[in-house]
Amino acid sequence: MRVITNELAAGAAFTPNMASQVTDLFSSMAAEWTANHDKPEKLEPLRDALARGVETAPGDVCVEVGSGTGLGTRILAEHFDRVVALDRTMAMLAEAPATYGPRVHGDASRLPVVDASVDVLVHVNMFLFPAEVDRVLAPRGALVWVNTSGESTPIHLTASAVHDALPGEWHVTHSRAGTGTWAVATRTP
């Protein structure tokens, strides 16, 4: 996972073979995902990033990419009026509660989202597709990048790696919380 994470952040293509392997892997874990990963300390980096790194306004649109079974979605629903949970794995989405907003089956390498329409894009233990982040974020939008197990997270990038991967000029704030790390990237005006 670490190799794929770094390759994709550097702009490599998300090949059909990679997509199939990722889908198969996460589909096989979907039924037990919540039981194995729903621990308060795992969600602390997301809570901290939202409290200290993201400025929100009423009506902001938040898209959670790689939402899985909705563990982070429930926290996002506390902060945003509109949350869209997106995942490429139908088995994960089937385990996610629909009470927090729409669940969308989609591919993060080609987000089914209009250009410059997302106020906050959230990636929790998710691959980074820099061109898609740049395309879908509103001019004053923010990318929230969370690694719930910090450097031990299989899909991990440091805050500086996230900064370096994004096209153009960005300001990145980052910190540690609970068992993980977070970074929030906003365009430099």
Contact map, one row per residue, 1 for C-alpha under 8 A:
111110000000000000000000000000000000000000000000000000000000000000000000000000000000000000000000000000000000000000000000000000000000000000000000000000000110000000000000000000000000000000000
111111000000000000000000000000000000000000000000000000000000000000000000000000000000000000000000000000000000000000000000000000000000000000000000000000000111000000000000000000000000000000000
111111100000000000000000000000000000000000000000000000000000000000000000000000000000000000000000000000000000000000000000000000000000000000000000000000000000000000000000000000000000000000000
111111110000000000000000000000000000000000000000000000000000000000000000000000000000000000000000000000000000000000000000000000000000000000000000000000000000000000000000000000000000000000000
111111111000000000000000000000000000000000000000000000000000000000000000000000000000000000000000000000000000000000000000000000110000000000000000000000000011100000000000000000000000000000000
011111111100000000000000000000000000000000000000000000000000000000000000000000000000000000000000000000000000000000000000000000000000000000000000000000000000100000000000000000000000000000000
001111111111000000000000000000000000000000000000000000000000000000000000000000000000000000000000000000000000000000000000000000000000000000000000000000000000000000000000000000000000000000000
000111111111110000000000000000000000000000000000000000000000000000000000000000000000000000000000000000000000000000000000000000111000000000000000000000000000000000000000000000000000000000000
000011111111000000000000000000000000000000000000000000000000000000000000000000000000000000000000000000000000000000000000000000111100000000000000000000000000000001001000000000000000000000000
000001111111000000000000000000000000000000000000000000000000000000000000000000000000000000000000000000000000000000000000000000000000000000000000000000000000000000001000000000000000000000000
000000111111100000000000000000000000000000000000000000000000000000000000000000000000000000000000000000000000000000000000000000001110000000000000000000000000000000000000000000000000000000000
000000111111110000000000000000000000000000000000000000000000000000000000000000000000000000000000000000000000000000000000000000000000000000000000000000000000000000000000000000000000000000000
000000010011111000000000000000000000000000000000000000000000000000000000000000000000000000000000000000000000000000000000000000000000000000000000000000000000000000000000000000000000000000000
000000010001111101100000000000000000000000000000000000000000000000000000000000000000000000000000000000000000100000000000000000000000000000000000000000000000000000000000000000000000000000000
000000000000111111100000000000000000000000000000000000000000000000000000000000000000000000000000000000000000000000000000000000000000000000000000000000000000000000000000000000000000000000000
000000000000011111110000000000000000000000000000000000000000000000000000000000000000000000000000000000000000000000000000000000000000000000000000000000000000000000000000000000000000000000000
000000000000001111111000000000000000000000000000000000000000000000000000000000000000000000000000000000000000000000000000000000000000000000000000000000000000000000000000000000000000000000000
000000000000011111111100000000000000000000000000000000000000000000000000000000000000000000000000000000000000000000000000000000000000000000000000000000000000000000000000000000000000000000000
000000000000011111111110000000000000000000000000000000000000000000000000000000000000000000000000000000000000000000000000000000000000000000000000000000000000000000000000000000000000000000000
000000000000000111111111000000000000000000000000000000000000000000000000000000000000000000000000000000000000000000000000000000000000000000000000000000000000000000000000000000000000000000000
000000000000000011111111100000000000000000000000000000000000000000000000000000000000000000000000000000000000000000000000000000000000000000000000000000000000000000000000000000000000000000000
000000000000000001111111110000000000000000000000000000000000000000000000000000000000000000000000000000000000000000000000000000000000000000000000000000000000000000000000000000000000000000000
000000000000000000111111111000000000000000000000000000000000000000000000000000000000000110000000000000000000000000000000000000000000000000000000000000000000000000000000000000000000000000000
000000000000000000011111111100000000000000000000000000000000000000000000000000000000000000000000000000000000000000000000000000000000000000000000000000000000000000000000000000000000000000000
000000000000000000001111111110000000000000000000000000000000000000000000000000000000000000000000000000000000000000000000000000000000000000000000000000000000000000000000000000000000000000000
000000000000000000000111111111000000000000000000000000000000000000000000000000000000000010110000000000000000000000000000000000000000000000000000000000000000000000000000000000000000000000000
000000000000000000000011111111000000000000000000000000000000000000000000000000000000000011110000000000000000000000000000000000000000000000000000000000000000000000000000000000000000000000000
000000000000000000000001111111100000000000000000000000000000000000000000000000000000000000000000000000000000000000000000000000000000000000000000000000000000000000000000000000000000000000000
000000000000000000000000111111111000000000000000000000000000000000000000000000000000000000000000000000000000000000000000000000000000000000000000000000000000000000000000000000000000000000000
000000000000000000000000011111111100000000000000000000000000000000011000000000000000000000110010000000000000000000000000000000000000000000000000000000000000000000000000000000000000000000000
000000000000000000000000000111111100000000000000000000000000000000000000000000000000000000110010000000000000000000000000000000000000000000000000000000000000000000000000000000000000000000000
000000000000000000000000000011111111000000000000000000000000000000000000000000000000000000000000000000000000000000000000000000000000000000000000000000000000000000000000000000000000000000000
000000000000000000000000000011111111110000000000000000000000000000001000000000000000000000000000000000000000000000000000000000000000000000000000000000000000000000000000000000000000000000000
000000000000000000000000000001111111110000000000000000000000000000001010000000000000000000000000000000000000000000000000000000000000000000000000000000000000000000000000000000000000000000000
000000000000000000000000000000011111110000000000000000000000000000000000000000000000000000000000000000000000000000000000000000000000000000000000000000000000000000000000000000000000000000000
000000000000000000000000000000011111110000000000000000000000000000000000000000000000000000000000000000000000000000000000000000000000000000000000000000000000000000000000000000000000000000000
000000000000000000000000000000001111111001000000000000000000000000000000000000000000000000000000000000000000000000000000000000000000000000000000000000000000000000000000000000000000000000000
000000000000000000000000000000001111111101000000000000000000000000000010000000000000000000000000000000000000000000000000000000000000000000000000000000000000000000000000000000000000000000000
000000000000000000000000000000000000111111100000000000000000000000000000000000000000000000000000000000000000000000000000000000000000000000000000000000000000000000000000000000000000000000000
000000000000000000000000000000000000011111110000000000000000000000000000000000000000000000000000000000000000000000000000000000000000000000000000000000000000000000000000000000000000000000000
000000000000000000000000000000000000001111111000000000000000000000000000000000000000000000000000000000000000000000000000000000000000000000000000000000000000000000000000000000000110000000000
000000000000000000000000000000000000111111111000000000000000000000000000000000000000000000000000000000000000000000000000000000000000000000000000000110000000000000000000000000000111000000000
000000000000000000000000000000000000001111111110000000000000000000000001000000000000000000000000000000000000000000000000000000000000000000000000000100000000000000000000000000000100000000000
000000000000000000000000000000000000000111111111000000000000000000000000000000000000000000000000000000000000000000000000000000000000000000000000000100000000000000000000000000001111000000000
000000000000000000000000000000000000000011111111100000000000000000000000000000000000000000000000000000000000000000000000000000000000000000000000011100000000000000000000000000011111110000000
000000000000000000000000000000000000000000111111110000000000000000000001000000000000000000000000000000000000000000000000000100000000000000000000010100000000000000000000000000000000010000000
000000000000000000000000000000000000000000111111111000000000000000000000001000000000000000000000000000000000000000000000000000000000000000000000000000000000000000000000000000000000000000000
000000000000000000000000000000000000000000011111111110000000000000000000000000000000000000000000000000000000000000000000000000000000000000000000000000000000000000000000000000001000000000000
000000000000000000000000000000000000000000001111111111000000000000000000000000000000000000000000000000000000000000000000000000000000000000000001000000000000000000000000000001100000011100000
000000000000000000000000000000000000000000000111111111100000000000000000000000100000000000000000000000000000000000000000000000000000000000000000000000000000000000000000000000000000000000000
000000000000000000000000000000000000000000000011111111000000000000000000000000000000000000000000000000000000000000000000000000000000000000000000000000000000000000000000000000000000000000000
000000000000000000000000000000000000000000000001111111000000000000000000000000000000000000000000000000000000000000000000000000000000000000000000000000000000000000000000000000000000000000000
000000000000000000000000000000000000000000000001111111100000000000000000000000000000000000000000000000000000000000000000000000000000000000000000000000000000000000000000000011000000001100000
000000000000000000000000000000000000000000000000111111110000000000000000000000000000000000000000000000000000000000000000000000000000000000000101000000000000000000000000000000000000000100000
000000000000000000000000000000000000000000000000010011111000000000000000000000000000000000000000000000000000000000000000000000000000000000000000000000000000000000000000000000000000000000000
000000000000000000000000000000000000000000000000000001111101000000000000000000110000000000000000000000000000000000000000000000000000000000000000000000000000000000000000000000000000000000000
000000000000000000000000000000000000000000000000000000111111000000000000000000000000000000000000000000000000000000000000000000000000000000000000000000000000000000000000000000000000000000000
000000000000000000000000000000000000000000000000000000011111000000000000000000011000000000000000000000000000000000000000000000000000000000000000000000000000000000000000000000000000000000000
000000000000000000000000000000000000000000000000000000001111100000000000000000011100000000000000000000000000000000000000000000000000000000000000000000000000000000000000000000000000000000000
000000000000000000000000000000000000000000000000000000011111110000000000000000011100000000000000000000000000000000000111000000000000000000000000000000000000000000000000000000000000000000000
000000000000000000000000000000000000000000000000000000000011111000000000000000011111000000000000000000000000000000001111000000000000000000000000000000000000000000000000000000000000000000000
000000000000000000000000000000000000000000000000000000000001111100000000000100010111000000000000000000000000000000000111110000000000000000000000000000000000000000000000000000000000000000000
000000000000000000000000000000000000000000000000000000000000111110000000000000000011110000000000000000000000000000000101110000000000000000000000000000000000000000000000000000000000000000000
000000000000000000000000000000000000000000000000000000000000011111100000100000000011110000000000000000000000000000000000111100000000000000000000000000000000000000000000000000000000000000000
000000000000000000000000000000000000000000000000000000000000001111100000000000000000111000000000000000000001000000000000111101000000000000000000000000000000000000000000000000000000000000000
000000000000000000000000000000000000000000000000000000000000000111110000000000000000111100000000000000000001000000000000001111000000000000000000000000000000000000000000000000000000000000000
000000000000000000000000000000000000000000000000000000000000000111111111100000000000111000001000000000000000000000000000000100000000000000000000000000000000000000000000000000000000000000000
000000000000000000000000000001000000000000000000000000000000000001111110000000000000011010011001000000000000000000000000000000000000000000000000000000000000000000000000000000000000000000000
000000000000000000000000000001001100000000000000000000000000000000111110000000000000000000011111100000000000000000000000000000000000000000000000000000000000000000000000000000000000000000000
000000000000000000000000000000000000000000000000000000000000000000111111110000000000100000001011100000000000000000000000000000000000000000000000000000000000000000000000000000000000000000000
000000000000000000000000000000000100010000000000000000000000000000111111111000000000000000000001000000000000000000000000000000000000000000000000000000000000000000000000000000000000000000000
000000000000000000000000000000000000000000100100000000000000000000100111111100000000000000000000000000000000000000000000000100000000000000000000000000000000000000000000000000000000000000000
000000000000000000000000000000000000000000000000000000000000000100100111111110000010100000000000000100000000000000000000000000000000000000000000000000000000000000000000000000000000000000000
000000000000000000000000000000000000000000000000000000000000000000000111111111000000000000000000000100000000000000000000000000000000000000000000000000000000000000000000000000000000000000000
000000000000000000000000000000000000000000000010000000000000000000000011111111100000000000000000000000000000000000000000000000000000000000000000000000000000000000000000000000000000000000000
000000000000000000000000000000000000000000000000000000000000010000000001111111110010000000000000000000000000000000000000000000000000000000000000000000000000000000000000000000000000000000000
000000000000000000000000000000000000000000000000000000000000000000000000111111111110000000000000000110000000000000000000000000000000000000000000000000000000000000000000000000000000000000000
000000000000000000000000000000000000000000000000000000000000000000000000011111110000000000000000000000000000000000000000000000000000000000000000000000000000000000000000000000000000000000000
000000000000000000000000000000000000000000000000010000010000000000000000001111111000000000000000000000000000000000000000000000000000000000000000000000000000000000000000000000000000000000000
000000000000000000000000000000000000000000000000000000010111110000000000000111111110000000000000000000000000000000000000000000000000000000000000000000000000000000000000000000000000000000000
000000000000000000000000000000000000000000000000000000000111100000000000000010111110000000000000000000000000000000000000000000000000000000000000000000000000000000000000000000000000000000000
000000000000000000000000000000000000000000000000000000000011110000000000000010011111000000000000000010000000000000000000000000000000000000000000000000000000000000000000000000000000000000000
000000000000000000000000000000000000000000000000000000000000111100000000100110011111100000000000000111000000000000000000000000000000000000000000000000000000000000000000000000000000000000000
000000000000000000000000000000000000000000000000000000000000111100000000000000000111110000000000000011110000000000000000000000000000000000000000000000000000000000000000000000000000000000000
000000000000000000000000000000000000000000000000000000000000001111100100100000000011111000000000000011110000000000000000000000000000000000000000000000000000000000000000000000000000000000000
000000000000000000000000000000000000000000000000000000000000001111110000000000000001111100000000000000111100000000000000000000000000000000000000000000000000000000000000000000000000000000000
000000000000000000000000000000000000000000000000000000000000000011110000000000000000111111011000000000111111000000000000000000000000000000000000000000000000000000000000000000000000000000000
000000000000000000000010000000000000000000000000000000000000000001000000000000000000011111000000000000001111000000000000000000000000000000000000000000000000000000000000000000000000000000000
000000000000000000000010011000000000000000000000000000000000000000010000000000000000001111111000000000001000000000000000000000000000000000000000000000000000000000000000000000000000000000000
000000000000000000000000001000000000000000000000000000000000000000000000000000000000001111111100000000001000000000000000000000000000000000000000000000000000000000000000000000000000000000000
000000000000000000000000011001100000000000000000000000000000000000000000000000000000000011111110000000000000000000000000000000000000000000000000000000000000000000000000000000000000000000000
000000000000000000000000011001100000000000000000000000000000000000011000000000000000001011111111000000000000000000000000000000000000000000000000000000000000000000000000000000000000000000000
000000000000000000000000000000000000000000000000000000000000000000111100000000000000001011111111000000111000000000000000000000000000000000000000000000000000000000000000000000000000000000000
000000000000000000000000000000000000000000000000000000000000000000001000000000000000000001111111100000000000000000000000000000000000000000000000000000000000000000000000000000000000000000000
000000000000000000000000000001100000000000000000000000000000000000001100000000000000000000111111100000000000000000000000000000000000000000000000000000000000000000000000000000000000000000000
000000000000000000000000000000000000000000000000000000000000000000011110000000000000000000011111110000100000000000000000000000000000000000000000000000000000000000000000000000000000000000000
000000000000000000000000000000000000000000000000000000000000000000001100000000000000000000000111111100000000000000000000000000000000000000000000000000000000000000000000000000000000000000000
000000000000000000000000000000000000000000000000000000000000000000000000000000000000000000000001111111100000000000000000000000000000000000000000000000000000000000000000000000000000000000000
000000000000000000000000000000000000000000000000000000000000000000000000000000000000000000000000111110000000000000000000000000000000000000000000000000000000000000000000000000000000000000000
000000000000000000000000000000000000000000000000000000000000000000000000110010000010000000000000111111000000000000000000000000000000000000000000000000000000000000000000000000000000000000000
000000000000000000000000000000000000000000000000000000000000000000000000000010000111100000000000011111100000000000000000000000000000000000000000000000000000000000000000000000000000000000000
000000000000000000000000000000000000000000000000000000000000000000000000000000000011100000000000010111110000000000000000000000000000000000000000000000000000000000000000000000000000000000000
000000000000000000000000000000000000000000000000000000000000000000000000000000000001111000001001010011111000000000000000000000000000000000000000000000000000000000000000000000000000000000000
000000000000000000000000000000000000000000000000000000000000000000000000000000000001111000001000000001111100000000000000000000000000000000000000000000000000000000000000000000000000000000000
000000000000000000000000000000000000000000000000000000000000000000000000000000000000011111001000000000111110000000000000000000000000000000000000000000000000000000000000000000000000000000000
000000000000000000000000000000000000000000000000000000000000000000000000000000000000011100000000000000011111011100000000000000000000000000000000000000000000000000000000000000000000000000000
000000000000000000000000000000000000000000000000000000000000000000000000000000000000001100000000000000001111111100000000000000000000000000000000000000000000000000000000000000000000000000000
000000000000000000000000000000000000000000000000000000000000000011000000000000000000001100000000000000000111111000000000000000001001000000000000000000000000000000000000000000000000000000000
000000000000010000000000000000000000000000000000000000000000000000000000000000000000000000000000000000000011111000000000000000001001000000000000000000000000000000000000000000000000000000000
000000000000000000000000000000000000000000000000000000000000000000000000000000000000000000000000000000000111111100000000000000000001000000000000000000000000000000000000000000000000000000000
000000000000000000000000000000000000000000000000000000000000000000000000000000000000000000000000000000000111111110000000000000000001000100000000000000000000000000000000000000000000000000000
000000000000000000000000000000000000000000000000000000000000000000000000000000000000000000000000000000000110011111000000000000000000000000000000000000000000000000000000000000000000000000000
000000000000000000000000000000000000000000000000000000000000000000000000000000000000000000000000000000000000001111101000000000000000000100000000000000000000000000000000000000000000000000000
000000000000000000000000000000000000000000000000000000000000000000000000000000000000000000000000000000000000000111111000000000000000000100000000000000000000000000000000000000000000000000000
000000000000000000000000000000000000000000000000000000000000000000000000000000000000000000000000000000000000000011111000000000000000001111000000000000000000000000000000000000000000000000000
000000000000000000000000000000000000000000000000000000000000000000000000000000000000000000000000000000000000000001111100000000000000001111100000000000000000000000000000000000000000000000000
000000000000000000000000000000000000000000000000000000000000100000000000000000000000000000000000000000000000000011111110000000000000000111000000000000000000000000000000000000000000000000000
000000000000000000000000000000000000000000000000000000000001111000000000000000000000000000000000000000000000000000011111100000000000000111001000000000000000000000000000000000000000000000000
000000000000000000000000000000000000000000000000000000000001110000000000000000000000000000000000000000000000000000001111100000000000000011011100000000000000000000000000000000000000000000000
000000000000000000000000000000000000000000000000000000000001111000000000000000000000000000000000000000000000000000000111110000000000000010001111000000000000000000000000000000000000000000000
000000000000000000000000000000000000000000000000000000000000011110000000000000000000000000000000000000000000000000000111111000000000100010001111000000000000000000000000000000000000000000000
000000000000000000000000000000000000000000000000000000000000011110000000000000000000000000000000000000000000000000000001111100000000000000000011110000000000000000000000000000000000000000000
000000000000000000000000000000000000000000000000000000000000000111000000000000000000000000000000000000000000000000000000111111110000000000000011110000000000000000000000000000000000000000000
000000000000000000000000000000000000000000000100000000000000000111100001000000000000000000000000000000000000000000000000011111000000000000000001111100000000000000000000000000000000000000000
000000000000000000000000000000000000000000000000000000000000000001000000000000000000000000000000000000000000000000000000001111100000000000000000111100001111000000000000000000000000000000000
000000000000000000000000000000000000000000000000000000000000000011000000000000000000000000000000000000000000000000000000001111110000000000000000000000000010000000000000000000000000000000000
000010011000000000000000000000000000000000000000000000000000000000000000000000000000000000000000000000000000000000000000001011111000000000000000000000000010000000000000000000000000000000000
000010011000000000000000000000000000000000000000000000000000000000000000000000000000000000000000000000000000000000000000001001111100100000000000000000000000000001000000000000000000000000000
000000011010000000000000000000000000000000000000000000000000000000000000000000000000000000000000000000000001100000000000000000111111100000000000000000000000000000000000000000000000000000000
000000001010000000000000000000000000000000000000000000000000000000000000000000000000000000000000000000000000000000000000000000011111110000000000000000000000000000001110000000000000000000000
000000000010000000000000000000000000000000000000000000000000000000000000000000000000000000000000000000000000000000000000000000001111111000000000000000000000000000000110000000000000000000000
000000000000000000000000000000000000000000000000000000000000000000000000000000000000000000000000000000000001111000000000000000001111111100000000000000000000000000000000000000000000000000000
000000000000000000000000000000000000000000000000000000000000000000000000000000000000000000000000000000000000000000000000100000011111111110000010000000000000000000000100000000000000000000000
000000000000000000000000000000000000000000000000000000000000000000000000000000000000000000000000000000000000000000000000000000000111111110000000000000000000000000000110000000000000000000000
000000000000000000000000000000000000000000000000000000000000000000000000000000000000000000000000000000000000000000110000000000000011111110000000000000000000000000000000000000000000000000000
000000000000000000000000000000000000000000000000000000000000000000000000000000000000000000000000000000000000001011111100000000000001111111000000000000000000000000000000000000000000000000000
000000000000000000000000000000000000000000000000000000000000000000000000000000000000000000000000000000000000000000111111100000000000111111111110000000000000000000000000000000000000000000000
000000000000000000000000000000000000000000000000000000000000000000000000000000000000000000000000000000000000000000111110000000000000000111111000000000000000000000000000000000000000000000000
000000000000000000000000000000000000000000000000000000000000000000000000000000000000000000000000000000000000000000010000000000000000000011111000000000000000000000000000000000000000000000100
000000000000000000000000000000000000000000000000000000000000000000000000000000000000000000000000000000000000000000000010000000000000000011111100000000000000000000000000000000000000000001100
000000000000000000000000000000000000000000000000000000000000000000000000000000000000000000000000000000000000000000000111100000000000000011111110000000000000000000000000000000000000000001100
000000000000000000000000000000000000000000000000000001000000000000000000000000000000000000000000000000000000000000000011100000000000000010011111000000000000000000000000000000000000000111100
000000000000000000000000000000000000000000000000000000000000000000000000000000000000000000000000000000000000000000000001111000000000100010001111100000000000000000000000000000000000000111000
000000000000000000000000000000000000000000000000100001000000000000000000000000000000000000000000000000000000000000000001111100000000000000000111110000000000000000000000000000000000011110000
000000000000000000000000000000000000000000000000000000000000000000000000000000000000000000000000000000000000000000000000011110000000000000000011111000000000000000000000000000000000011100000
000000000000000000000000000000000000000000001100000000000000000000000000000000000000000000000000000000000000000000000000011110000000000000000001111100000000000000000000000000000001111000000
000000000000000000000000000000000000000000001000000000000000000000000000000000000000000000000000000000000000000000000000000110000000000000000000111111101011100000000000000000000001110000000
000000000000000000000000000000000000000001111100000000000000000000000000000000000000000000000000000000000000000000000000000110000000000000000000011111001000000000000000000000000011100000000
000000000000000000000000000000000000000001000000000000000000000000000000000000000000000000000000000000000000000000000000000000000000000000000000001111111000000000000000000000000011100000000
000000000000000000000000000000000000000000000000000000000000000000000000000000000000000000000000000000000000000000000000000000000000000000000000001111111001000000000000000000010011100000000
000000000000000000000000000000000000000000000000000000000000000000000000000000000000000000000000000000000000000000000000000000000000000000000000001011111001110000000000000000000001100000000
000000000000000000000000000000000000000000000000000000000000000000000000000000000000000000000000000000000000000000000000000000000000000000000000000011111101000000000000000000000000000000000
000000000000000000000000000000000000000000000000000000000000000000000000000000000000000000000000000000000000000000000000000010000000000000000000001111111111000000000000000000000000000000000
110000000000000000000000000000000000000000000000000000000000000000000000000000000000000000000000000000000000000000000000000010000000000000000000000000011111000000000000000000000000000000000
110010000000000000000000000000000000000000000000000000000000000000000000000000000000000000000000000000000000000000000000000011100000000000000000001000001111100000000000000000000000000000000
010010000000000000000000000000000000000000000000000000000000000000000000000000000000000000000000000000000000000000000000000010000000000000000000001001111111110000000000000000000000000000000
000011000000000000000000000000000000000000000000000000000000000000000000000000000000000000000000000000000000000000000000000000000000000000000000001000100011111011000000000000000000000000000
000000000000000000000000000000000000000000000000000000000000000000000000000000000000000000000000000000000000000000000000000000000000000000000000000000100001111111000000000000000000000000000
000000000000000000000000000000000000000000000000000000000000000000000000000000000000000000000000000000000000000000000000000000000000000000000000000000000000111111100000000111000000011000000
000000000000000000000000000000000000000000000000000000000000000000000000000000000000000000000000000000000000000000000000000000000000000000000000000000000000011111110000000100000000000000000
000000000000000000000000000000000000000000000000000000000000000000000000000000000000000000000000000000000000000000000000000000000000000000000000000000000000111111111000000000000000000000000
000000001000000000000000000000000000000000000000000000000000000000000000000000000000000000000000000000000000000000000000000000010000000000000000000000000000111111111100000000000000000000000
000000000000000000000000000000000000000000000000000000000000000000000000000000000000000000000000000000000000000000000000000000000000000000000000000000000000001111111100011100000000000010000
000000000000000000000000000000000000000000000000000000000000000000000000000000000000000000000000000000000000000000000000000000000000000000000000000000000000000111111110000000000000000000000
000000001100000000000000000000000000000000000000000000000000000000000000000000000000000000000000000000000000000000000000000000000100000000000000000000000000000011111110000000000000000000000
000000000000000000000000000000000000000000000000000000000000000000000000000000000000000000000000000000000000000000000000000000000110110000000000000000000000000001111111110000000000000000000
000000000000000000000000000000000000000000000000000000000000000000000000000000000000000000000000000000000000000000000000000000000110010000000000000000000000000000011111100000000000000000000
000000000000000000000000000000000000000000000000000000000000000000000000000000000000000000000000000000000000000000000000000000000000000000000000000000000000000000000111110000000000000000100
000000000000000000000000000000000000000000000000000000000000000000000000000000000000000000000000000000000000000000000000000000000000000000000000000000000000000000000111111000000000000000110
000000000000000000000000000000000000000000000000000000000000000000000000000000000000000000000000000000000000000000000000000000000000000000000000000000000000000000100101111100000000000011110
000000000000000000000000000000000000000000000000000000000000000000000000000000000000000000000000000000000000000000000000000000000000000000000000000000000000000000100000111110000000000011110
000000000000000000000000000000000000000000000000000000000000000000000000000000000000000000000000000000000000000000000000000000000000000000000000000000000000001100100000011111000000001111000
000000000000000000000000000000000000000000000000000010000000000000000000000000000000000000000000000000000000000000000000000000000000000000000000000000000000001000000000001111100000001110000
000000000000000000000000000000000000000000000000100010000000000000000000000000000000000000000000000000000000000000000000000000000000000000000000000000000000001000000000000111110000111100000
000000000000000000000000000000000000000000000000100000000000000000000000000000000000000000000000000000000000000000000000000000000000000000000000000000000000000000000000000011111000111000000
000000000000000000000000000000000000000000001000000000000000000000000000000000000000000000000000000000000000000000000000000000000000000000000000000001000000000000000000000001111111110000000
000000000000000000000000000000000000000000011001000000000000000000000000000000000000000000000000000000000000000000000000000000000000000000000000000000000000000000000000000000111111110000000
000000000000000000000000000000000000000011111000000000000000000000000000000000000000000000000000000000000000000000000000000000000000000000000000000000000000000000000000000000011111000000000
000000000000000000000000000000000000000011011000000000000000000000000000000000000000000000000000000000000000000000000000000000000000000000000000000111000000000000000000000000011111100000000
000000000000000000000000000000000000000001011000000000000000000000000000000000000000000000000000000000000000000000000000000000000000000000000000011111100000000000000000000000011111110000000
000000000000000000000000000000000000000000001000000000000000000000000000000000000000000000000000000000000000000000000000000000000000000000000000011111100000000000000000000001111011111000000
000000000000000000000000000000000000000000001100100000000000000000000000000000000000000000000000000000000000000000000000000000000000000000000001111000000000001000000000000001111001111100000
000000000000000000000000000000000000000000000000100010000000000000000000000000000000000000000000000000000000000000000000000000000000000000000001110000000000001000000000000111100000111110000
000000000000000000000000000000000000000000000000100011000000000000000000000000000000000000000000000000000000000000000000000000000000000000000111100000000000000000000000000111000000011111000
000000000000000000000000000000000000000000000000000000000000000000000000000000000000000000000000000000000000000000000000000000000000000000000111000000000000000000100000011110000000001111100
000000000000000000000000000000000000000000000000000000000000000000000000000000000000000000000000000000000000000000000000000000000000000000011110000000000000000000000000011100000000000111110
000000000000000000000000000000000000000000000000000000000000000000000000000000000000000000000000000000000000000000000000000000000000000000111100000000000000000000000001111000000000000011111
000000000000000000000000000000000000000000000000000000000000000000000000000000000000000000000000000000000000000000000000000000000000000000000000000000000000000000000000111000000000000001111
000000000000000000000000000000000000000000000000000000000000000000000000000000000000000000000000000000000000000000000000000000000000000000000000000000000000000000000000000000000000000000111
